Amino acid sequence: QVQLVESGGGLVQAGGSLRLSCAASGSISSFAFMGWYRQAPGKQQRELVALIGSGGHTTYVDSVKGRFTISRDNAKNTEYLQMNTLKPEDTAVYYCYAVRAANTYWGQGTQVTVSS
């Protein structure tokens, strides 16, 4: 069973930066996609923030383009989300996500709070 463990969340002022990490319990090279979702306070739906394919192709939601960068290090079995120029509306619980074959895996989430 694959486990994904996020870290790197916290409280930051608007304009600041954070880097989230998602460490997998095994090799990530076989994951077709890895990504990050977030769930803002009071929202029931998780929002896709960014995805990265096994070949390195990336996709971002419009609201984070130019500010967030997703990457994956297969040697370290870790995925990252570099978040710059953070805004209060980025406040959410961020979840790591991975897809391999017909299986989807989720981390437990890490809180990101951006103060104005």
ZAVEX-260327 format. One line per field, with one value per residue: residue in one letter; x, y, z of N, C-alpha, C, O, CB in turn. Coordinates in nm, 4 decimals, padded with zeros to 6 digits. Glycine has a CB too. Layout:
N
code: [A, ...]
n.X: [X, ...]
n.Y: [Y, ...]
n.Z: [Z, ...]
ca.X: [X, ...]
ca.Y: [Y, ...]
ca.Z: [Z, ...]
c.X: [X, ...]
c.Y: [Y, ...]
c.Z: [Z, ...]
o.X: [X, ...]
o.Y: [Y, ...]
o.Z: [Z, ...]
cb.X: [X, ...]
cb.Y: [Y, ...]
cb.Z: [Z, ...]
//
This chain:
116
code: [Q, V, Q, L, V, E, S, G, G, G, L, V, Q, A, G, G, S, L, R, L, S, C, A, A, S, G, S, I, S, S, F, A, F, M, G, W, Y, R, Q, A, P, G, K, Q, Q, R, E, L, V, A, L, I, G, S, G, G, H, T, T, Y, V, D, S, V, K, G, R, F, T, I, S, R, D, N, A, K, N, T, E, Y, L, Q, M, N, T, L, K, P, E, D, T, A, V, Y, Y, C, Y, A, V, R, A, A, N, T, Y, W, G, Q, G, T, Q, V, T, V, S, S]
n.X: [00.0839, 00.0629, 00.1892, 00.1499, 00.3069, 00.2709, 00.4525, 00.5729, 00.3873, 00.2336, 00.2221, 00.2253, 00.3105, 00.1297, 00.2626, 00.4816, 00.6706, 00.6420, 00.7463, 00.6067, 00.6338, 00.6004, 00.6343, 00.6760, 00.6044, 00.7213, 00.8682, 00.8227, 00.8353, 00.6701, 00.4286, 00.1733, 00.0697, 00.1266, 00.0222, -00.1197, -00.3871, -00.6223, -00.8181, -01.0195, -01.1115, -01.4424, -01.5225, -01.6536, -01.5547, -01.2537, -00.9925, -00.8151, -00.4788, -00.2216, -00.0602, 00.1678, 00.3077, 00.4498, 00.6417, 00.7156, 00.5535, 00.3584, 00.0689, -00.1379, -00.3753, -00.5446, -00.5286, -00.2882, -00.0833, 00.2401, 00.3133, 00.3282, 00.5171, 00.5401, 00.7115, 00.8975, 01.1021, 01.2355, 01.4404, 01.4433, 01.1941, 00.9925, 00.7648, 00.7195, 00.5888, 00.6477, 00.5676, 00.5207, 00.4905, 00.2577, -00.0936, -00.3723, -00.5973, -00.4930, -00.4982, -00.5559, -00.6122, -00.3677, -00.3373, -00.1537, -00.1366, -00.1629, -00.1458, -00.1587, -00.1853, -00.5012, -00.5357, -00.5705, -00.4051, -00.3845, -00.2501, -00.2420, -00.2823, -00.1776, -00.1699, -00.1928, -00.1625, -00.2215, -00.1562, -00.2942]
n.Y: [-00.1191, 00.2139, 00.4993, 00.8447, 01.1293, 01.4498, 01.7565, 02.0748, 02.2771, 02.5712, 02.8887, 03.1945, 03.5244, 03.7338, 03.7451, 03.5983, 03.2849, 02.9278, 02.5856, 02.2901, 01.9442, 01.6062, 01.2967, 00.9714, 00.6286, 00.4398, 00.3746, 00.6439, 00.6526, 00.5041, 00.6261, 00.7621, 01.0176, 01.2861, 01.5144, 01.8169, 01.9030, 02.1327, 02.2339, 02.4813, 02.6838, 02.6261, 02.5345, 02.2652, 02.1175, 01.9852, 02.1534, 02.1244, 02.2007, 02.1717, 01.9574, 01.6957, 01.5042, 01.1763, 01.2205, 01.4752, 01.6819, 01.9649, 02.1032, 02.3723, 02.5322, 02.8312, 03.0378, 03.0101, 03.0129, 03.1051, 03.1626, 02.9305, 02.6259, 02.3004, 01.9957, 01.6881, 01.4451, 01.1669, 01.0099, 01.0640, 00.9929, 01.1840, 01.4539, 01.7978, 02.1231, 02.4356, 02.7396, 03.0664, 03.4226, 03.4274, 03.4464, 03.5607, 03.4171, 03.1748, 03.0225, 02.7129, 02.3576, 02.1525, 01.8830, 01.6014, 01.3982, 01.1046, 00.8941, 00.5666, 00.3266, 00.1919, 00.2994, 00.5449, 00.7648, 00.9385, 01.1933, 01.2949, 01.5601, 01.9029, 02.2027, 02.5255, 02.8581, 03.1867, 03.5037, 03.8344]
n.Z: [00.0000, -00.0914, 00.0679, 00.1183, 00.2362, 00.3403, 00.3936, 00.5188, 00.5265, 00.6782, 00.8549, 00.6890, 00.5794, 00.3495, 00.0239, 00.0838, 00.0798, 00.0499, 00.0579, -00.0272, 00.0457, -00.0650, 00.0353, -00.0793, 00.0072, -00.1477, -00.4697, -00.6971, -00.9637, -01.1231, -01.1110, -01.2994, -01.2886, -01.0631, -00.8128, -00.6695, -00.4668, -00.3195, -00.0365, 00.0517, 00.3413, 00.4519, 00.2058, 00.0205, -00.1860, -00.3214, -00.4863, -00.7867, -00.8011, -00.9200, -01.1572, -01.2445, -01.4960, -01.5676, -01.7545, -01.7088, -01.7892, -01.7042, -01.5390, -01.4419, -01.2247, -01.3183, -01.1293, -00.9925, -01.1694, -01.2719, -01.0159, -00.8580, -00.8593, -00.9657, -00.9045, -00.9385, -00.7850, -00.8744, -00.7744, -00.5056, -00.4384, -00.4070, -00.4266, -00.5058, -00.4206, -00.4963, -00.3673, -00.4341, -00.3786, -00.2161, -00.1478, 00.0530, -00.0327, -00.0999, 00.1203, 00.2642, 00.3071, 00.1842, -00.0339, -00.1271, -00.4189, -00.6169, -00.9032, -01.0169, -01.2512, -01.2098, -00.9662, -00.7087, -00.4930, -00.1827, 00.0277, 00.3765, 00.4117, 00.4482, 00.6302, 00.5000, 00.5701, 00.4911, 00.5868, 00.5783]
ca.X: [00.0000, 00.1415, 00.1583, 00.2008, 00.3146, 00.3036, 00.5160, 00.6112, 00.2838, 00.2535, 00.1662, 00.3156, 00.2471, 00.1066, 00.3859, 00.5864, 00.6864, 00.6509, 00.7655, 00.5467, 00.6932, 00.5173, 00.7229, 00.6057, 00.6639, 00.7943, 00.9094, 00.7199, 00.8609, 00.5596, 00.3067, 00.1466, 00.0523, 00.1276, -00.0293, -00.1630, -00.5205, -00.6407, -00.9551, -01.0233, -01.2062, -01.5821, -01.5509, -01.6700, -01.4819, -01.1107, -00.9570, -00.6860, -00.3840, -00.1159, -00.0330, 00.2891, 00.3093, 00.5745, 00.7379, 00.7503, 00.4574, 00.2889, -00.0566, -00.1697, -00.4986, -00.5097, -00.5033, -00.1533, 00.0165, 00.3415, 00.3487, 00.3558, 00.5909, 00.5358, 00.8233, 00.9086, 01.2368, 01.2163, 01.5469, 01.4078, 01.0544, 00.9290, 00.7059, 00.7271, 00.5129, 00.7057, 00.4627, 00.5743, 00.3944, 00.1341, -00.2043, -00.4654, -00.6892, -00.4256, -00.5178, -00.6275, -00.5386, -00.3116, -00.3278, -00.0750, -00.2220, -00.0848, -00.2223, -00.0830, -00.2818, -00.6385, -00.5365, -00.5456, -00.3546, -00.3917, -00.1867, -00.3335, -00.3033, -00.0982, -00.2374, -00.1233, -00.2391, -00.1560, -00.2164, -00.2886]
ca.Y: [00.0000, 00.3361, 00.6086, 00.9765, 01.2122, 01.5886, 01.8416, 02.2062, 02.3787, 02.6612, 03.0235, 03.2860, 03.6502, 03.7527, 03.7764, 03.5052, 03.1586, 02.7992, 02.4703, 02.1676, 01.8185, 01.4879, 01.1817, 00.8448, 00.5145, 00.3594, 00.4443, 00.7252, 00.6532, 00.4382, 00.7065, 00.8331, 01.1574, 01.3307, 01.6509, 01.8790, 01.9604, 02.2073, 02.2542, 02.6072, 02.6839, 02.6416, 02.4751, 02.1197, 02.0559, 02.0076, 02.2159, 02.0847, 02.3125, 02.1448, 01.8179, 01.6697, 01.3707, 01.1023, 01.2785, 01.6100, 01.7845, 02.0236, 02.1754, 02.4530, 02.6110, 02.9670, 03.1275, 02.9933, 03.0171, 03.2074, 03.1729, 02.7969, 02.5343, 02.1609, 01.9160, 01.5557, 01.3905, 01.0212, 00.9498, 01.0840, 00.9527, 01.3013, 01.5560, 01.9278, 02.2366, 02.5633, 02.8408, 03.2012, 03.5336, 03.3715, 03.5376, 03.5053, 03.3207, 03.0453, 02.9511, 02.5874, 02.2339, 02.1041, 01.7377, 01.5356, 01.3064, 01.0278, 00.7952, 00.4590, 00.2325, 00.2269, 00.3371, 00.6835, 00.7733, 01.0718, 01.2187, 01.3334, 01.7040, 01.9945, 02.3319, 02.6473, 02.9758, 03.3086, 03.6193, 03.9577]
ca.Z: [00.0000, -00.1018, 00.1596, 00.0811, 00.3556, 00.3090, 00.4947, 00.4689, 00.5446, 00.7917, 00.8488, 00.6201, 00.5417, 00.2070, -00.0474, 00.1222, 00.0069, 00.1186, -00.0288, 00.0223, 00.0005, -00.0540, 00.0312, -00.1011, 00.0778, -00.2442, -00.5914, -00.7637, -01.1083, -01.1930, -01.1047, -01.4237, -01.2500, -00.9243, -00.8109, -00.5459, -00.4563, -00.1959, 00.0091, 00.1253, 00.4526, 00.4158, 00.0752, 00.0273, -00.2949, -00.3356, -00.6138, -00.8415, -00.8064, -01.0177, -01.1895, -01.3207, -01.5508, -01.5526, -01.8472, -01.6646, -01.8327, -01.5890, -01.5579, -01.3242, -01.2258, -01.3611, -01.0168, -00.9378, -01.2776, -01.2534, -00.8735, -00.8041, -00.9464, -00.9220, -00.9534, -00.8767, -00.7829, -00.8672, -00.6931, -00.3653, -00.4218, -00.3470, -00.5117, -00.4398, -00.4711, -00.4558, -00.3712, -00.4167, -00.3824, -00.1618, -00.1231, 00.1525, -00.0946, -00.1114, 00.2463, 00.2417, 00.3340, 00.0584, -00.0376, -00.2304, -00.4958, -00.7135, -00.9794, -01.0791, -01.3102, -01.1735, -00.8241, -00.6704, -00.3560, -00.1235, 00.1555, 00.4843, 00.4016, 00.5286, 00.6345, 00.4582, 00.6080, 00.4448, 00.6538, 00.4987]
c.X: [00.0880, 00.0951, 00.2246, 00.1963, 00.3601, 00.3746, 00.5422, 00.5061, 00.3143, 00.1846, 00.2687, 00.2389, 00.2273, 00.2353, 00.4994, 00.5838, 00.6844, 00.6811, 00.7054, 00.6204, 00.5933, 00.6075, 00.6400, 00.6801, 00.7410, 00.8291, 00.7934, 00.7345, 00.7469, 00.4288, 00.2891, 00.1339, 00.0747, 00.0781, -00.0639, -00.3054, -00.5234, -00.7891, -00.9556, -01.1259, -01.3490, -01.6197, -01.5600, -01.5854, -01.3328, -01.0866, -00.8218, -00.5973, -00.2819, -00.1008, 00.0996, 00.2853, 00.4451, 00.6837, 00.7755, 00.6543, 00.3770, 00.1634, -00.0883, -00.3096, -00.4588, -00.4664, -00.3627, -00.0449, 00.1118, 00.3859, 00.3901, 00.4313, 00.5866, 00.6562, 00.8218, 01.0526, 01.2233, 01.3212, 01.5154, 01.2654, 00.9707, 00.8798, 00.7070, 00.6267, 00.5753, 00.6003, 00.5228, 00.4625, 00.2573, 00.0330, -00.2964, -00.5609, -00.6242, -00.4407, -00.6066, -00.5485, -00.4963, -00.2887, -00.2431, -00.1590, -00.1348, -00.1735, -00.1270, -00.1829, -00.4224, -00.6491, -00.5007, -00.5061, -00.3568, -00.3077, -00.2891, -00.3605, -00.2111, -00.1598, -00.1443, -00.2144, -00.1597, -00.2291, -00.1989, -00.2141]
c.Y: [00.1250, 00.4366, 00.7356, 01.0650, 01.3524, 01.6550, 01.9772, 02.3137, 02.4669, 02.7935, 03.1169, 03.4140, 03.6570, 03.8011, 03.6816, 03.3769, 03.0406, 02.6924, 02.3482, 02.0473, 01.7053, 01.3672, 01.0541, 00.7311, 00.4229, 00.4421, 00.5223, 00.7209, 00.5904, 00.5149, 00.7818, 00.9833, 01.1727, 01.4746, 01.6974, 01.9321, 02.0445, 02.2219, 02.3758, 02.5991, 02.7070, 02.5832, 02.3228, 02.0483, 02.0854, 02.0614, 02.1634, 02.2081, 02.2915, 01.9949, 01.8087, 01.5250, 01.3040, 01.1567, 01.4213, 01.7180, 01.8333, 02.0979, 02.2487, 02.5144, 02.7562, 03.0551, 03.1157, 03.0003, 03.1339, 03.2243, 03.0384, 02.7147, 02.3947, 02.0872, 01.7810, 01.5083, 01.2394, 00.9549, 00.9594, 01.0408, 01.0638, 01.3966, 01.6870, 02.0257, 02.3630, 02.6711, 02.9762, 03.3038, 03.4869, 03.4808, 03.4770, 03.4012, 03.1862, 02.9629, 02.8291, 02.4726, 02.1790, 01.9536, 01.6922, 01.4245, 01.2336, 00.9223, 00.6939, 00.3529, 00.2791, 00.2781, 00.4837, 00.6869, 00.9183, 01.0774, 01.2682, 01.4833, 01.7826, 02.1344, 02.4429, 02.7650, 03.1000, 03.4270, 03.7447, 04.0677]
c.Z: [00.0000, 00.0024, 00.1100, 00.2046, 00.3164, 00.4264, 00.4321, 00.4818, 00.6643, 00.7706, 00.7862, 00.5871, 00.3905, 00.1401, -00.0174, 00.0408, 00.1019, 00.0147, 00.0386, -00.0359, 00.0210, -00.0730, 00.0186, -00.0316, -00.0157, -00.3661, -00.6531, -00.9148, -01.1874, -01.1836, -01.2366, -01.3984, -01.1010, -00.9246, -00.6721, -00.5641, -00.3288, -00.1653, 00.0997, 00.2389, 00.4043, 00.2805, 00.0886, -00.0762, -00.2842, -00.4767, -00.6593, -00.8554, -00.9172, -01.0359, -01.2612, -01.3669, -01.5342, -01.6450, -01.8140, -01.7102, -01.7133, -01.6313, -01.4290, -01.3383, -01.2513, -01.2440, -00.9595, -01.0453, -01.2565, -01.1096, -00.8141, -00.9079, -00.8861, -00.9809, -00.8830, -00.8894, -00.7654, -00.7784, -00.5436, -00.3354, -00.3596, -00.4555, -00.4341, -00.5010, -00.4131, -00.4753, -00.3372, -00.4255, -00.3323, -00.1297, -00.0168, 00.0937, -00.1235, 00.0167, 00.2242, 00.3037, 00.1977, 00.0676, -00.1557, -00.2921, -00.5967, -00.7777, -01.0395, -01.1228, -01.2708, -01.0301, -00.8042, -00.5235, -00.3106, 00.0041, 00.2555, 00.4859, 00.4929, 00.5176, 00.5894, 00.4916, 00.5693, 00.5074, 00.5688, 00.5732]
o.X: [00.1775, -00.0249, 00.3395, 00.0928, 00.4709, 00.3589, 00.5352, 00.5325, 00.4072, 00.1008, 00.3851, 00.1171, 00.2999, 00.3067, 00.6022, 00.5062, 00.7204, 00.6458, 00.7476, 00.6636, 00.5119, 00.6520, 00.5464, 00.8018, 00.8176, 00.8200, 00.6808, 00.6537, 00.7292, 00.3285, 00.3778, 00.1815, 00.0450, 00.0909, -00.0412, -00.3377, -00.4381, -00.8736, -00.8998, -01.2173, -01.3738, -01.7373, -01.4815, -01.5481, -01.2914, -01.1515, -00.7264, -00.6376, -00.2579, -00.1248, 00.1402, 00.2625, 00.5423, 00.8027, 00.8577, 00.6711, 00.3325, 00.1529, -00.0686, -00.3554, -00.3510, -00.3767, -00.3209, 00.0738, 00.0701, 00.4849, 00.4784, 00.4122, 00.6244, 00.6971, 00.7540, 01.1169, 01.2022, 01.2927, 01.5559, 01.2199, 00.8887, 00.9432, 00.6968, 00.5860, 00.5578, 00.5500, 00.5700, 00.3533, 00.1554, 00.0687, -00.2982, -00.6008, -00.6919, -00.4004, -00.7177, -00.4342, -00.5788, -00.2294, -00.2596, -00.2427, -00.0438, -00.2644, -00.0283, -00.2557, -00.4585, -00.7593, -00.4140, -00.5669, -00.3340, -00.2963, -00.4074, -00.4521, -00.1719, -00.1969, -00.0306, -00.3289, -00.0447, -00.3482, -00.1003, -00.1996]
o.Y: [00.1384, 00.4559, 00.7347, 01.0745, 01.3722, 01.6153, 01.9939, 02.4300, 02.4415, 02.8094, 03.1181, 03.4115, 03.5934, 03.8864, 03.6835, 03.3622, 03.0522, 02.7068, 02.3080, 02.0487, 01.7088, 01.3389, 01.0315, 00.7361, 00.3379, 00.5649, 00.4731, 00.7801, 00.6203, 00.4734, 00.8553, 01.0651, 01.0824, 01.5465, 01.6289, 01.9969, 02.0294, 02.2221, 02.3741, 02.5167, 02.7975, 02.5827, 02.2610, 01.9324, 02.1941, 02.0202, 02.1582, 02.3079, 02.3808, 01.9163, 01.9019, 01.4340, 01.3668, 01.1411, 01.4821, 01.8345, 01.7535, 02.1483, 02.1953, 02.5442, 02.7991, 03.1382, 03.2034, 02.9941, 03.2460, 03.2923, 03.0335, 02.7314, 02.3737, 02.1139, 01.7623, 01.5291, 01.1907, 00.8539, 00.8737, 01.0502, 01.0396, 01.4165, 01.6874, 02.0125, 02.3934, 02.6913, 02.9981, 03.2744, 03.5053, 03.5918, 03.3553, 03.3075, 03.0930, 02.8466, 02.8401, 02.4889, 02.1615, 01.9036, 01.7389, 01.3643, 01.2924, 00.8685, 00.7292, 00.2968, 00.3940, 00.2978, 00.5389, 00.6196, 01.0097, 00.9794, 01.2819, 01.5288, 01.7361, 02.1785, 02.4527, 02.7707, 03.1163, 03.4477, 03.7585, 04.1784]
o.Z: [00.0834, 00.0220, 00.0659, 00.2705, 00.2667, 00.5418, 00.3103, 00.4512, 00.7409, 00.6818, 00.8260, 00.5693, 00.3141, 00.1929, -00.0851, -00.0536, 00.2190, -00.1023, 00.1471, -00.1512, 00.1133, -00.1842, 00.0953, -00.0138, 00.0297, -00.3646, -00.6604, -00.9864, -01.3055, -01.2417, -01.2799, -01.4771, -01.0227, -01.0238, -00.5724, -00.6637, -00.2414, -00.2548, 00.2094, 00.2338, 00.3246, 00.2443, 00.1606, -00.0576, -00.2441, -00.5727, -00.5818, -00.9150, -00.9985, -00.9443, -01.3307, -01.2871, -01.4924, -01.6177, -01.8826, -01.6740, -01.6308, -01.7431, -01.3198, -01.4486, -01.2103, -01.2588, -00.8840, -01.0134, -01.2274, -01.0829, -00.7284, -01.0283, -00.7708, -01.0939, -00.7820, -00.9923, -00.6544, -00.7140, -00.4651, -00.2214, -00.2710, -00.5591, -00.3114, -00.6165, -00.2951, -00.5858, -00.2257, -00.4742, -00.3989, -00.0902, 00.0012, 00.1630, -00.1670, 00.0208, 00.1724, 00.3465, 00.1080, 00.1632, -00.2684, -00.2248, -00.6551, -00.7146, -01.1040, -01.0409, -01.2961, -00.9788, -00.8720, -00.4402, -00.3898, 00.0777, 00.2241, 00.5543, 00.5999, 00.4089, 00.6355, 00.4470, 00.6099, 00.4841, 00.4964, 00.5214]
cb.X: [-00.0952, 00.1310, 00.2041, 00.1181, 00.4110, 00.1768, 00.6488, 00.6486, 00.1470, 00.4007, 00.1250, 00.3747, 00.3311, -00.0089, 00.4284, 00.5745, 00.8164, 00.5190, 00.9159, 00.3965, 00.8259, 00.4005, 00.8127, 00.5912, 00.5560, 00.7133, 00.9654, 00.7269, 00.9902, 00.5400, 00.3116, 00.0189, -00.0877, 00.2714, -00.1498, -00.0659, -00.6322, -00.5738, -01.0110, -01.0569, -01.1677, -01.6167, -01.4416, -01.8157, -01.5361, -01.0285, -00.9543, -00.7032, -00.3124, 00.0185, -00.1459, 00.4173, 00.2710, 00.5512, 00.6838, 00.8855, 00.3625, 00.3817, -00.1730, -00.0633, -00.5793, -00.6280, -00.6026, -00.1436, -00.0525, 00.2911, 00.2313, 00.2239, 00.7382, 00.4017, 00.9588, 00.8101, 01.3244, 01.2212, 01.6815, 01.4259, 01.0458, 01.0270, 00.5607, 00.8699, 00.3605, 00.8355, 00.3474, 00.6825, 00.3826, 00.1635, -00.2827, -00.5459, -00.7443, -00.2769, -00.5798, -00.6504, -00.6264, -00.1791, -00.4673, 00.0583, -00.3391, 00.0381, -00.3069, 00.0251, -00.2551, -00.7293, -00.4393, -00.6707, -00.2113, -00.5386, -00.0732, -00.2770, -00.4461, 00.0515, -00.2893, -00.0870, -00.2714, -00.1558, -00.1538, -00.4302]
cb.Y: [00.0001, 00.3962, 00.5756, 01.0391, 01.1500, 01.6668, 01.7780, 02.1949, 02.3134, 02.6840, 03.0735, 03.2206, 03.7694, 03.8531, 03.9141, 03.4725, 03.1586, 02.7665, 02.4480, 02.1622, 01.7891, 01.4893, 01.1769, 00.8153, 00.4350, 00.2367, 00.3448, 00.8698, 00.5797, 00.3000, 00.8058, 00.7791, 01.2083, 01.3182, 01.6619, 01.9928, 01.8486, 02.3454, 02.1277, 02.7247, 02.7908, 02.7842, 02.5145, 02.0821, 02.1040, 01.8757, 02.3708, 02.0132, 02.3292, 02.2080, 01.7572, 01.6988, 01.3744, 00.9541, 01.2731, 01.6437, 01.7290, 02.1181, 02.0791, 02.5642, 02.5958, 03.0311, 03.1012, 02.8608, 03.0287, 03.3366, 03.2293, 02.7251, 02.5816, 02.0923, 01.9892, 01.4533, 01.4552, 00.9599, 01.0182, 01.2291, 00.8272, 01.3737, 01.5171, 01.9847, 02.2254, 02.5959, 02.8057, 03.2309, 03.5909, 03.2895, 03.5669, 03.6175, 03.3777, 03.0656, 03.0442, 02.5626, 02.1282, 02.1779, 01.6750, 01.4793, 01.3830, 00.9620, 00.8629, 00.3998, 00.0835, 00.1066, 00.2494, 00.7728, 00.7149, 01.1101, 01.3196, 01.2904, 01.7375, 01.9947, 02.3607, 02.6442, 02.9753, 03.3179, 03.6402, 04.0052]
cb.Z: [00.1221, -00.2433, 00.3036, -00.0364, 00.4602, 00.2726, 00.5489, 00.3292, 00.5614, 00.8160, 00.9900, 00.4904, 00.5900, 00.1829, -00.0152, 00.2677, -00.0736, 00.1967, -00.0605, -00.0127, 00.0760, -00.1581, 00.1572, -00.2525, 00.1490, -00.2847, -00.6930, -00.7155, -01.1388, -01.1384, -00.9847, -01.4899, -01.2888, -00.8589, -00.8983, -00.5040, -00.4549, -00.2052, 00.0831, 00.0302, 00.5548, 00.4176, -00.0283, 00.0085, -00.4286, -00.3091, -00.6015, -00.9785, -00.6714, -00.9735, -01.2755, -01.2362, -01.6960, -01.5807, -01.9852, -01.7122, -01.9428, -01.5136, -01.5980, -01.3042, -01.0901, -01.4324, -00.9087, -00.8646, -01.4161, -01.3041, -00.7945, -00.7630, -00.9662, -00.9650, -00.9304, -00.9428, -00.6683, -01.0075, -00.7227, -00.3274, -00.3359, -00.2525, -00.5563, -00.4496, -00.4340, -00.5371, -00.2736, -00.5219, -00.5264, -00.0366, -00.2546, 00.2151, -00.2227, -00.1433, 00.3527, 00.0898, 00.4162, 00.0246, -00.0450, -00.1725, -00.5678, -00.6459, -01.0902, -00.9813, -01.2618, -01.1916, -00.7456, -00.6967, -00.3455, -00.0933, 00.1407, 00.6185, 00.4334, 00.4826, 00.7752, 00.3040, 00.7603, 00.2875, 00.7938, 00.4631]
//
